[in-house]
Amino acid sequence: MKLDFKLLCSRCDETVDPSGTPGVCGKCGSPLLASYPLNEIAPRFKLETLQRRAWNMWRYREVMPLAEGEHPLTLGEGGTPLLSLEALASKADVGELLVKEEGLNPTASFKARGMSAAVTRAAAGGAPGFVAPSAGNAGAALSAYGARAGLPVRVYVPKDTPPAIVAECRALGAVVVLINGVITDCGVEARNWSEKTGYFDVSTLREPYRIEGKKTMGYELFEQLDSSLPDAIIYPTGGGTGLIGMWKACEEMETLGWMERGRRPRMYVVQAAGCAPIVRAWQAGAEVATRWDKPETSAGGLRVPSALGDFLILRAVNESGGAAVAVSDSELLRGAKELQHHGIGACPEGGATLAALYRLRTDGHIGRKDRVVCFNTGALLKYLS
Ligand SMILES: Cc1ncc(COP(=O)(O)O)c(C=O)c1O
């Protein structure tokens, strides 16, 4: 099956063939990013092309890692609603507040998008099984897509991962190993298992395609906002795949001629005060982040002490004119409660985006006329325990 795109190293000048099961750049160990022949694609891939297609993330197949005529491993991911919250917009004193409700994806989080793309390619490339470290949601998504591919899955999660998520992974057929540590400790175990067995390691940015799935959030926003993007996007950032992906989507949409240059949103990172390596780096004006010692937060998805794509996150924030803020656990849980009281089944990480909005508005980063999109990245139901 011929793949009509290349993989480029995000840091050095290496180009990698996308066939098989590529991981990171062999020369410098940085993430690989898919690069499509956009100028060739542009004449046949227009916004009008999408009108006849199903409302899911594979409607953007020309800019997705698929061969001509290939069917992805899908469970109907993407196509999530963008909901306007008028009362909270007034309270936050912004022009418009929209929530991208990612809890409505298969396995109830945005991780479905990335795993659909990653498992599609790795299964086609001959992976015998899949392994990943996870704060929970990525593991659940991997369990589902691995089952869809008919391949075994093993996930390593911190031992305080919500029981509903652990049970979900197991129900979907995965082996779940609970680790007395954080996600980076789980990552070490996952890499060991991968080396021992040949299982494909689907860790964040250690393979090139989760980001391709996540970037579709940017394409969807553009369609949902009548061919425009918001002034500000607030993203709960752990490994940062979604933020990097949406920034990549902006670049692609500009090259495709869908969007004028200079119309990109400002990208805002929110992290938990007990684990905020990207915020600390951004405040120091650094290009990379240093590892956060003793990460502590009840928002598991934000308990990521070091991210392989730190420099890509910081670059997107800086190029966009955005910012990075940390909120306390009580602020993010209050944010989630508030969203819940307006009917959104918010997870703690989703709550962090509302807490960040209040902060960013008070600090003047976000203006009173701004149209703001907050991401609710997962569903409340998994966190009730
Ligand atoms: C609900 C939720 N929100 C946000 C994140 C952070 O996502 P990312 O690693 O893409 O920054 C995670 C990651 O586990 C998550 O589960």
The ligand as an SDF file (V2000), in Angstrom:
LIG
                    3D

 16 16  0  0  0  0  0  0  0  0999 V2000
   -8.8730   14.0120   30.1100 C   0  0  0  0  0  0  0  0  0  0  0  0
   -7.5000   14.4100   29.6560 C   0  0  0  0  0  0  0  0  0  0  0  0
   -7.2690   15.7110   29.3650 N   0  0  0  0  0  0  0  0  0  0  0  0
   -6.0470   16.1250   28.9650 C   0  0  0  0  0  0  0  0  0  0  0  0
   -4.9850   15.2450   28.8460 C   0  0  0  0  0  0  0  0  0  0  0  0
   -3.6490   15.7650   28.3740 C   0  0  0  0  0  0  0  0  0  0  0  0
   -3.5370   15.5040   27.0190 O   0  0  0  0  0  0  0  0  0  0  0  0
   -2.1830   15.6770   26.2120 P   0  0  0  0  0  0  0  0  0  0  0  0
   -1.2710   14.6070   26.6950 O   0  0  0  0  0  0  0  0  0  0  0  0
   -2.5450   15.5490   24.7770 O   0  0  0  0  0  0  0  0  0  0  0  0
   -1.6450   17.0310   26.5390 O   0  0  0  0  0  0  0  0  0  0  0  0
   -5.1810   13.8920   29.1290 C   0  0  0  0  0  0  0  0  0  0  0  0
   -4.0780   12.9270   29.0000 C   0  0  0  0  0  0  0  0  0  0  0  0
   -4.0670   11.8830   29.5760 O   0  0  0  0  0  0  0  0  0  0  0  0
   -6.4730   13.4580   29.5460 C   0  0  0  0  0  0  0  0  0  0  0  0
   -6.7230   12.1760   29.8320 O   0  0  0  0  0  0  0  0  0  0  0  0
  1  2  1  0
  2  3  1  0
  2 15  2  0
  3  4  2  0
  4  5  1  0
  5  6  1  0
  5 12  2  0
  6  7  1  0
  7  8  1  0
  8  9  2  0
  8 10  1  0
  8 11  1  0
 12 13  1  0
 12 15  1  0
 13 14  2  0
 15 16  1  0
M  END
$$$$
